[in-house]
């Protein structure tokens, strides 16, 4: 059986995104993580996360550029596991 290495990372305030690229006039929000509640203050922890779908390492389908193409939720996870070499 092949070894599978999961490569995602945490979403953090100010992390890398596409804001520095010329997007042809489109604007994307900067990545922002803001605590809205804490356990000592409210009895639970909650954060607001602002992020575009084009942030850091991500997975996309043809639906990113072709209207009507399958979206990520329509792709079986087994289709996302591919051979790689270092």
N, C-alpha and C positions, 0 to 999 in steps of 0.2 A: 504494500500500500504506500502511496506517495505521501510525503510529509506536506502538511498544509500549514502555512504561516500567515497568521492574521496580521494585517499591516495598518489598521486604523490607529488613530491617536486621539488624545483628548481635545475637546474644544476649549480654548482658553481666550481670555480677554486680550484683544490686540494681536491675535495670531495672524499668520500669513493669509492673504486673500488676493483677489484680483483688482483691488481698488487702484493700484498703481498702473494698470494697463489702460490703453486707449480702447474703450469699448464702443466707439462710434456714437457717443452721446449718452449711452445708457449709464445709469449710476447704480451702484450696489452698496448696501450698507456695510460699514466696517464691522468686524466681529466684536461683539460686546457681551460680556457676562456680568450681570449685576445682581447681587444678593438682594432679595426683596423681603425675606423673612429669615429669622434665625431661631434656633431652638430656645436659647435663653429668653428671647423677647416674646416669641409667639407660640412656642411649643412644637414648632416644625421648621424645617429648613426648605427654602424655595429660592430659585434663581430665575431671572428673566434672561433669555438667550436671544440675541439678534444675530442672524447669520444668513448669508445668501447660499443658494445651492452650489455656487461656484467658489467654494472656500477650501483651501488646503488640499489634501488628498481626498478625492471623492470618486464615486462611481456614477456614470451617467449612461443613458441609452440614446438611441437615435432620436428619441422624443425631444432631446435637448435642441435639435435643429430641424427636425422633420415633424410637422404637425400630423397627429394621428398614429405615429409610431408607438410601439409598446413602451410603457413607462417602467421604471425600475421595479415597482411592486408587481408587475406582470411577468418578471423574469425569474425563473426558478433559481434559487441560490446556488445550485450545482453548476449553473451556467457561468457563475462568476469565479469559479476555481479553475485556474489555467496554469500550464507549465511555465516556469521561469528559470532563468539562469543568472548567476552572478558572475 
